[in-house]
Amino acid sequence: MAAVSGWGKRVYKTGWLPTLQLIRHGAKSVTPHWKPMHIVKEKLMAVTEYIPPKPLTSETCMKPPVILPKEETNYERLLLHQVKQIFLESKMIVVCQYNYIPGNDMVTLRHWLRKYNVHVRFFPNKIMNPFLLESKYKNLLPLFVERNLLLVSMETRAQETLQILKRVPQINMLGACIDNVILSKQGFVNFAKLPSIVTAQGETAGLFLVMTSHSGRLLQHGSVHLCSLLDHYVQ
């Protein structure tokens, strides 16, 4: 005790005092126990719950989705090249709406059309729409909405194509392009009713012959009439 009291006196004399004093109290039990909420209070809390108002415009409208450009594949480039060649070289292109048709009937249809040098071509709309949008055939763009097929020919076989399409009700004609002229369905039907080029040329030649014979008859009428008058005068 004497040693401790002596050490305490020395510390006190030097001016050092402890800055923190720990005082320990007795532990108290404050653990809360869960109690179920009363049913009336629970209903009141549910009714009075704050619901934040929804924004007038959704975030998707304010921030349009970012569409990354897709690179064209070699197959798509090949199809685009074929489409350009068809519209460049073909004289008749008929756009039809394609519904389901059995495979055997489709083979028969191809066979009927091939007799008149008309071929069936399928192209997806993702190939046709960009091409038509940048070409002079953009008026055909509204026809390519669903699955379509093209009837292509190097000749104007409108009458034969129309007769074959009447046998296949699953394929509906929408429009056509003949000699770089876009026609509607009714316009294509009217064009099919026109006579062929050979018949039109024969009719035109016959009309010219009638006109020339009539002109010769008119030119000779004066001289014949004059001769008849002179003969009557002599008599």
CORLINCOR-V507049 format. One record per backbone hydrogen bond with DSSP energy under -0.5 kcal/mol. CO is the residue of the C=O (numbers start at 0). NH is the residue of the N-H. E is the energy in kcal/mol with one decimal. If there is no record, write none. Layout:
<<CO	NH	E> <CO	NH	E>>
This chain:
<<0	4	-3.0> <1	5	-2.3> <2	6	-2.2> <3	7	-2.6> <4	8	-2.0> <5	9	-2.0> <6	10	-2.4> <7	11	-2.5> <8	12	-2.3> <9	13	-1.9> <10	14	-0.8> <10	15	-1.5> <11	14	-0.6> <19	21	-0.5> <20	22	-0.5> <27	29	-0.9> <37	41	-2.6> <38	42	-2.1> <39	43	-2.3> <40	44	-2.5> <41	45	-1.9> <42	46	-2.3> <43	47	-2.3> <45	48	-0.7> <49	51	-0.6> <57	61	-1.8> <58	62	-2.5> <61	63	-0.6> <64	66	-0.6> <65	67	-0.7> <72	76	-1.9> <73	77	-2.0> <74	78	-2.2> <75	79	-2.3> <76	80	-2.0> <77	81	-2.0> <78	82	-2.3> <79	83	-2.1> <80	84	-2.1> <81	85	-2.3> <82	86	-2.3> <83	87	-1.3> <84	88	-2.4> <85	89	-2.3> <90	178	-2.6> <91	152	-1.9> <92	176	-2.5> <93	95	-0.5> <93	150	-2.3> <94	173	-2.9> <94	174	-1.5> <95	97	-0.5> <95	148	-2.1> <96	98	-0.6> <96	171	-1.6> <101	105	-1.9> <102	106	-2.1> <103	107	-2.2> <104	108	-2.4> <105	109	-2.3> <106	110	-2.0> <107	111	-2.5> <108	112	-2.4> <109	113	-2.2> <110	114	-1.0> <112	115	-1.1> <112	117	-2.3> <113	116	-1.4> <116	153	-0.6> <118	151	-2.9> <120	149	-3.0> <123	126	-1.4> <123	127	-1.8> <124	128	-2.8> <126	130	-1.1> <127	131	-2.8> <128	132	-2.2> <129	133	-1.1> <131	134	-0.9> <134	137	-0.7> <136	139	-1.9> <137	140	-1.5> <139	142	-1.4> <139	143	-0.5> <140	143	-1.3> <142	144	-1.3> <146	97	-2.2> <148	95	-2.4> <149	120	-2.6> <149	151	-0.6> <150	93	-2.3> <151	118	-3.2> <152	90	-1.3> <152	91	-2.0> <154	156	-1.5> <155	157	-0.8> <156	160	-1.7> <157	161	-2.3> <158	162	-1.9> <159	163	-1.9> <160	164	-2.2> <161	165	-1.3> <163	166	-1.2> <163	167	-0.6> <164	167	-0.8> <166	168	-0.6> <167	170	-1.2> <169	98	-1.0> <169	171	-0.6> <171	96	-3.4> <173	184	-0.5> <174	94	-2.5> <175	182	-3.2> <176	92	-1.9> <177	180	-1.1> <180	177	-2.5> <182	175	-2.4> <183	187	-2.2> <184	188	-2.0> <185	189	-2.5> <186	190	-2.1> <187	191	-2.0> <188	192	-1.2> <189	193	-0.5> <190	193	-0.9> <195	199	-2.5> <196	200	-2.6> <197	201	-2.3> <198	202	-2.5> <199	203	-2.3> <200	204	-2.5> <201	205	-2.5> <202	206	-2.2> <203	207	-2.1> <204	208	-2.2> <205	209	-2.2> <206	210	-2.3> <207	211	-2.6> <208	212	-2.5> <209	213	-2.3> <210	214	-2.3> <211	215	-2.5> <212	216	-2.2> <213	217	-2.1> <214	218	-2.2> <215	219	-2.1> <216	220	-0.9> <217	221	-0.7> <218	222	-0.6> <219	223	-2.2> <220	224	-2.2> <221	225	-2.2> <222	226	-2.3> <223	227	-2.1> <224	228	-1.8> <225	229	-2.3> <226	230	-2.5> <227	231	-2.0> <228	232	-2.1> <229	233	-2.5> <230	234	-2.1>>
